[in-house]
Amino acid sequence: MATHVASRFARHPGVIGFELFNEPVASAERLRAFHTELLAALRAAAPDKLMVFEPPAIRNLLDSADIHESGLGPGTAYAPHIYTAAFAGDDARAYDLDANGTGKEREAVVAALSRVRLEACAGHIEAIDHRPTEGVLEVRFFGNETTHEHLVSFGTRSAARRIRCDGEDTRFAEGEPTRVTCGGAGLHVLAIDYAPRTP
């Protein structure tokens, strides 16, 4: 199955590589043997793609893992998942718990998680200009002929006021994420004005 997928996307410009095994549950020794065997097969199918690997999933809890100092060789990247709350302790939690176990949101963490952001672009991004204090997000992109829909997340704290495509108001379907129509072949500017969401 892995070689079938690798063959299918070996020359696809939107795929930079393959993750060998997501959050594997295995000993480091068995996982290394698996990675080595799979890497050889995938290299034969997609020799120019990056191969990403991670240690056993227990690392997500322990913040420690055995890894061979040479990695898996050229064209590979060690990419463990970083679960901040597991590694940073209490400072990364979104809530403080009182003696009864009732949670109260931590303002700084919730604000960071609720920021306005572009989740998907209908083309190739040239530049992003985000000015949170002004409530403005502008995206310059080269559109393609088949996809015209962008996805924008406003989080829980903001809402769209006005969205323009190349200076003209454009349709958008509110939701999380919000779907915005803007595109077609050529260079475009998607301009989003937003404001704090009223409770």
C-alpha positions in Angstrom: 0.0 0.0 0.0 2.8 2.5 0.9 4.6 2.0 -2.4 1.3 2.4 -4.3 0.7 5.8 -2.6 4.4 6.8 -3.1 4.2 5.9 -6.8 0.9 7.8 -7.2 2.4 11.0 -5.7 6.1 10.6 -6.7 5.9 13.6 -9.1 3.1 15.6 -7.6 4.4 19.2 -6.9 2.1 19.6 -3.9 3.6 16.6 -2.0 7.0 17.2 -0.5 7.3 13.8 1.1 5.9 11.0 3.1 5.6 10.2 6.8 6.7 6.6 7.3 4.5 5.8 10.3 2.3 8.2 12.2 2.6 7.9 16.0 4.0 4.3 15.9 3.4 2.0 18.8 6.5 -0.3 18.8 9.8 -0.6 20.4 12.6 1.6 19.1 14.4 -1.5 17.7 11.4 -2.9 15.9 10.5 0.5 14.6 14.0 1.1 13.2 13.8 -2.2 11.3 10.4 -1.3 9.9 11.5 2.2 8.9 14.6 0.8 7.2 12.6 -1.7 5.2 9.8 0.8 4.3 12.3 3.5 3.4 14.0 1.3 0.8 10.7 0.5 -0.8 9.5 4.1 -0.9 12.8 5.3 -2.2 12.4 3.0 -5.2 8.9 4.4 -5.9 9.6 8.1 -5.1 13.4 8.7 -5.0 13.1 12.5 -4.9 10.7 12.9 -2.0 11.5 13.7 1.6 10.9 10.8 4.0 9.8 11.8 7.5 10.0 9.6 10.5 9.3 9.8 14.2 10.1 7.7 17.3 7.7 5.5 19.2 4.6 7.4 20.3 5.5 7.0 24.0 7.9 10.0 23.3 4.8 12.2 23.3 4.4 11.6 27.0 8.0 11.1 28.1 9.7 13.9 26.0 12.5 11.4 25.5 13.2 8.7 22.8 16.0 6.5 21.6 17.1 7.5 18.1 20.1 6.2 16.2 22.5 9.2 16.0 22.8 8.8 12.2 19.0 9.0 11.7 17.8 7.1 8.6 20.2 8.7 6.2 20.1 11.4 3.5 16.7 12.7 2.4 15.1 11.9 5.7 13.8 14.1 8.5 13.3 13.3 12.2 9.9 14.8 13.0 8.5 13.9 16.3 5.1 15.4 17.2 5.4 18.1 19.8 2.5 18.1 22.2 3.3 21.2 24.1 1.2 20.4 27.2 3.0 17.2 27.6 6.4 18.9 27.5 5.9 22.4 28.9 3.9 21.3 32.0 1.2 23.5 33.5 2.2 26.7 31.6 0.9 25.4 28.3 -2.6 24.3 29.4 -5.5 26.4 28.2 -7.3 26.1 31.6 -6.5 26.5 35.3 -8.3 24.1 37.5 -9.7 25.1 40.9 -9.9 22.7 43.9 -13.2 21.4 42.5 -11.7 20.6 39.1 -13.6 23.5 37.4 -11.6 25.0 34.6 -11.0 28.7 33.9 -9.5 29.7 30.6 -6.0 31.1 30.4 -6.3 34.3 28.4 -2.9 34.2 26.7 -3.2 30.6 25.6 -6.8 30.9 24.3 -5.9 34.1 22.4 -3.0 32.4 20.7 -5.2 29.4 19.7 -8.0 31.7 18.5 -6.0 33.9 16.2 -7.3 34.7 12.7 -5.4 32.6 10.1 -5.6 31.4 6.5 -6.0 27.6 6.6 -6.1 26.9 2.9 -5.4 29.0 -0.2 -6.8 28.6 -3.7 -3.5 29.0 -5.3 0.2 29.6 -4.6 0.8 32.2 -1.8 3.1 35.1 -2.7 2.8 37.1 0.5 0.7 37.4 3.7 0.3 40.7 5.5 -1.4 40.2 8.9 -2.0 43.2 11.1 -3.9 41.9 14.1 -4.1 45.3 15.9 -5.9 46.7 12.8 -8.0 43.6 12.2 -6.6 43.1 8.7 -5.3 40.0 6.9 -4.2 40.3 3.3 -3.1 37.4 1.1 -1.4 37.9 -2.3 -1.6 34.7 -4.3 -1.3 33.3 -7.8 -4.6 31.5 -8.5 -5.3 28.4 -10.5 -8.1 27.8 -12.9 -9.9 25.1 -11.0 -9.9 26.1 -7.3 -11.5 29.4 -6.1 -12.3 28.7 -2.4 -10.1 29.7 0.5 -10.6 28.6 4.1 -10.1 31.3 6.8 -10.3 30.6 10.5 -11.6 33.4 12.7 -11.4 31.4 15.9 -13.7 32.1 18.8 -12.7 35.7 19.3 -13.1 37.4 15.9 -15.7 37.7 13.1 -15.4 38.8 9.5 -16.6 42.4 8.8 -15.7 42.6 5.1 -13.9 40.4 2.6 -12.7 41.6 -0.8 -11.2 39.9 -3.8 -9.1 42.2 -5.9 -10.8 45.2 -4.3 -14.4 44.0 -4.8 -16.6 42.6 -2.1 -16.9 38.9 -2.4 -19.1 36.1 -1.1 -18.2 34.1 2.0 -20.0 31.5 4.0 -19.6 32.0 7.7 -18.6 29.0 9.7 -15.4 27.6 11.2 -13.5 27.7 8.9 -15.2 30.4 6.8 -15.3 29.6 3.1 -14.3 32.5 0.8 -14.5 32.7 -3.0 -11.6 34.5 -4.7 -9.5 33.2 -7.5 -9.0 32.1 -11.1 -5.8 32.2 -13.0 -3.4 35.1 -12.3 -2.4 37.3 -9.4 -5.0 38.2 -6.8 -5.3 39.9 -3.4 -7.7 38.6 -0.8 -8.3 41.3 1.8 -10.1 40.4 5.1 -11.2 42.9 7.6 -12.3 41.5 11.0 -13.3 42.6 14.4 -13.7 41.1 17.8 -16.7 38.9 18.1 -19.4 40.2 20.4 -20.4 37.8 23.1 
